[in-house]
Amino acid sequence: MNAEQQAVTVLGLGSMGSALAAALLDRGHPTTVWNRSPDKARPLVERGARLAATPQEAIDASSLTIACVLDYEALYTVLDPAAVDLAGRTLVNLTSGSPEQAHEAVKWAGSQGADYLDGAIMTTPPGVGDPAMMFLYSGSRQIFETHRPTLTALGDPLYLGTDPGLASLYDAALLGLMWSTMTGWLHGTALVGAEGTPAGDFTPVAIRWLTAVAGFLTTYAPQVDAGRYPGDDATVDVQIAAIDHLIHAAAARGIDNALPELLKTAMEKAAAAGHGQDSYASLIEVLRPPARD
């Protein structure tokens, strides 16, 4: 079948599930939808989607089913009664969860005779369908390659590897990076805002700085992999002195310092462990669990 015309079923029509179905419709895929509350399907039906009365009917309509529901408990509540209908079909699960839940899900799907691919959506609903937005997938490469053309309708599909838990693991790691970055930006915005600088003036400078920070990550990644941290750019001891300036400036302006104090604590742990003259990348040694003998 032409990938541009592949029929797809979407289970779950919250904000994200509705965006997934809409993106598939926009790319010309015959799309069947199901949701516990059928009213949520009305805008999609008006755009050409077919509303199924039950999950079984929805799964029967397509060889590829995409599930995006609240959590894994909701996923099994929906799928268990329709398990027999999944045999010989493919389930792509975009429900947020843990790597351990992904491993259980692939076993469950296999026991039903279904192919399974786990995924993570790295955007908010308005970004679905944008080719610049990442959708992460892990599990069988063959299943991924078979359905890649269809998955491209949702965003840029990135295959991470055969371990089905990788998409969830990356999702958690990348969300941690996002929250840390945005909270750091907000702390900086509050700091300069205390002197009357609008966020709109500070942010372009911050974004330019983040470009430089991305270069640091590229430099530090090989150090982390090698376990060697030459401090030829800026040592941990230098960073500790520098963060004191941030803490003092923020404290003088009444800015909450929980985040920089947390970062300073990690730096001091690294220095105490003998990494004071190493690069900032050496903090990985106090963040990850100790190596086993």
N, C-alpha and C positions, 0 to 999 in steps of 0.2 A: 504494500500500500504506500502511496505517496505520503511522505512525512507531513507535508503541508495539509493533508486531509485526514490524518490519523484521528480517530475518535478517542476522546478522553473523558473520563469520569472524575468529577471533583466531589469529595465527601467533606462537608463542613463549609459553611458559608458565613463565618465571621468576617471581620474586615479583611483579613488576609486571604481566606479561602475565596471570598467574592472577587478579590483582586486577581487571584490566580485564574479563576474561571473567565473573568473579563479579558485577561491577556490572551488566553487560548482562543476565545471567540474572535478577538481582534486579528488573530493570525489565521483564521479560517478553519479552525478545528471544530468538527461536530462535538459539542460539549454537553454532557449529561451531568446534572447537579442534584445533590441531595443535602438536605439540612433538617435537623430535628424540628425547627420552626420553619415551615414552608414559606411563610411570608417573606423571609429574607431572599428568596429566590426570584421574587417578582421582577426586579430590574434586570436580572440576567435572562429570564424567560422573554422579556420584552425585546432583548437584544438577540434572541435566537436560541438560547439554551433550552434543553429539554429537562423538565423537572420529573425526577423519579419519585415514586411514592414511598419506596423503601430502599435501604442500602443494597439489598439483594438485587432489586430491579436496576439500580444505578450501576452496580458492578457488572451485571450481565450485559449492559449496553456497550461496553468498551473492553478492549484487551488491556488497556492501561488505566489504572485508577490512581489518582493523587489524593492523599488524605492530609488534611490540615485541620486538626481539631484542638481543643483546649490542652489536653495532656494525654498521657498513655492510658490512663484509666478510661477516659472518654473514647479513645481509639478502640480499645478492646470491647467496650460496650456497644459500639457501632458494628465492629467487624465480626465478633464472635457468632452472632446469629446468621451472618452471611459467609461464614468461613468456607463452606463447601463450594460457594460460587466463585471463590478466588482461584480454584484449581486451574492451572494452565494459563493464568493471567499474571500481570505484573502489578505490584503495589509499590508506589513511590511514596514514602512517608516523610512529609514535611512538618510533622508535629514536633514541637520543641520537647527535648528530653535529655537524658544523660547517655553517655556511651554504653553504660551497662544496660539501659533500657533498649538501646538499638540492637545490642547483641541478643537480647531475649526476643525482640521482634523478628529478627531474621530467622531464628529457630522456629518461632511460631509460624511464620509464613511458610517456611520449608515443610513443616508438618502438614500444612494444608495443600501442598503441591503448588504453591505460588512462588514466583520470583519476587525478590525484594531488593529495594534500593533505599538507603537512608539519605536524608538531605537536611540542609539547614538554609534558611532564607536570610541573607545578610542585607536586608533593606526593610523599610516600612511599607505598608500597602501602596502608597502613591508611587513607589519606585518599581513595583512589579511591572515587567514588560520592558523596562529600560535595559538595553544591552550592556550598559556600564555597571549594572548592579550584579553582585556575585550571588550565585546559588551554589552551595557546596554539596557534593555527593560522595558517598563512600559505599563500598560493597563490591559486587561483581562488576568487573570492567565490561564484560560482554553485555550485561543488562544496560549499563550506562551508555555504551556506544550504540546499542540498538535504539534507544529512546532519546539520544542526544538532540537530534533535529527538533523533536517536539519540545523537549525541555528548554531549548533555546528561546522559545516563545515567552518564557517567564523571566529570563535574564541570562547572564553569562554563566553557563554551567561549568564548574570546575571540579574535576575528578581528583580526589585526594588519595585513594588507595583502596585495597581490597578489604581492609579492616572496617566493618560496618559502623564502628563507633567513632571513626575519625571525624565525620561531619559534625557530630555533636560536640566532640572535644574541641575542634577548631572554633565552633560557635561560641562555646564558653570562654575560650581564650581570647577571641576577638572582641567579645562583649566586654571582658575585663579591660582590654586595651582601650576600648571606646569610653567606658565610664571613667577610667583614670585620666584619659586625655581631656574629656569634656569638663571634669571636675577641676583639673589643673587650669584649664582655660577660664572657668568661672572664678577660681581663686584669683587668678591674675587680673581678670576683669574687675573684680571687687576691689583689688588693690589699687589699680590705676583710677578706678571710679571714685575712690576716696579723695582723689585730687581733682575730680571734676571731668575726667576723660570719659567720653561716651564709649560704650561697647563697640559701636560702629566704627570708631576711630582706632581702637586697639586691635580689633580682630584682623584686619588686613596684615598688620605687622606680625600678629601671632601666627597666621597662616604661613607667612613667609618663613618664620622661624621653624615651623613644623617641617618644612621642606628640608631645612638643614638637619633637623632631628632625624628625619628618615635616613639621611646619609650616615648618621651615627649608628643606626640599627644595622645598616649594611656592613659597616666596619666591624661592629661587635659580634655579629652572627658567627663568623669563622672563629673568633676567640672563644665563644661559648662552646662551639663544637669541639675545639681542640683542648679546652680546659686550661688555656694559657691567656693571660690578660696583661699584655705589656701596657704600662701606664705612660705611653709617650704622647698622649694628647692631654689628658687631665686625670690625675689620680683621685682615688676615693678621698684621701685626706684633703685635697684641694676642694673637692665637691662639698665636704662637710663644712669647710670654712665658708664656701659660697652660699650654702643653704641657710647658714646663720644670718646672713644679710637679709634674705627673704623673710625669715621668721621675725626678725627684729622690725623690719619695715611694716610687716602686716600687723604685728602686735601693737605698734605705735598708732595704727589707724583703726584699731578695733576689729580687724579681720580675723575670722576663725582660722586657727592654724593647725587643725587636726591633721590635714593632709601633709603639709610639709614636715610636721613633727614625726609622722609615721615614716616618711621617707628618710628623715635624718636618723631615726632609730635603725632602719635597715642598713644605712651607710656605716653607722657606728658598729653594728654587728660584724659587717664585713671587715672593717678596720681591725676590730678585736680578734678576728680570725686570721689576721696576718695579711690582709689585702689592702692595707692603707696606701701602698705605693703602686697598686695595680689600677687598671682602668675600671670605669663604672660597671662594665660588664661582669666584673667579679662578684657583684651582688647576687648573681645567680647561685653562687655557692651557699648562701644563707637562705635563699628562697626555696630551693629544692631539697628533698630529703637527703640525708647523708648516704654516701655510697655504702653498700653492704659488703662485708668481707667475703 
